[in-house]
């Protein structure tokens, strides 16, 4: 086997082992944890001066010296991360780079265990993965953290993630049947997926999913989901779900569910809830439709709309929005109405770009809202007229 490939496999295995230990540690930890205020706000001058020497010790020497340097750097917490990133970029020593990468995962895991989790943290890793910067170990840590919080809140120790990065083969995003595959792509469509991980930069559209992890920055549209973890950025719509964990950073609509844990920042529309359906409490819910279900309070899981800036929020509002359509009509005060079409530049009637939307395109149309993208971020516009 190629030596560089062997080294990569060893490192990935080590990093995933770190993630597994993190899940076990979180399960054994008290639920109260430490507050973010207890994290060191910055490094002292003495700590900063010691960092280069400690990093050099990681290059080699006795096991005791390496372990001591590793734990000292880890104990510095989040403020040490930029120094580790710089050392990785400047070093030509592959062994040192590997150790620093694993150290960064440990520091991030420690920090994460002391802070609330929000869905944006998971979706940001999906964005990175679609820019050839997949960090499997840290994404695994985030999902393990979510799983731990749900276990602690529900008392259900049988909750688990059915798919694992280290067992998967990478496939292209247009494969129609997925079996133990990893798929990373803009829009991912498949008829059947089992035991797979899907990281969609925009929309995941799956007919039947079983034992899968499906993370989509814009929307997840799934006909039948069983034993899945699903996280979407703005919209999640399912016909039938069973024994799954389903979260949306916007709207969640399910026709029939049994035994799942559900959460959304905006609204949940649930037509029928069978035995064991639990809805994570959130102040953001506008409505919950008919259906039997119980509520679940999950400490340290934040369900709220993203606080990131929306540069087009106050410039337009939407008219005549219909879910599933390929266009929406936009209104701007003192200007003619504008039609935006999915994946096309937004133009005036004379063919010139709309000044305030130059570089933006319509990416998705949901119920009473639409999502726009400038290639680096997604922003939602809400219709003023509810349907």
Order of alpha helices (4+ residues) and beta strands (2+ residues): alpha-alpha-alpha-alpha-alpha-beta-alpha-alpha-beta-beta-beta-beta-beta-beta-beta-beta-beta-beta-beta-beta-beta-beta-beta-beta-beta-beta-beta-beta-beta-beta-beta
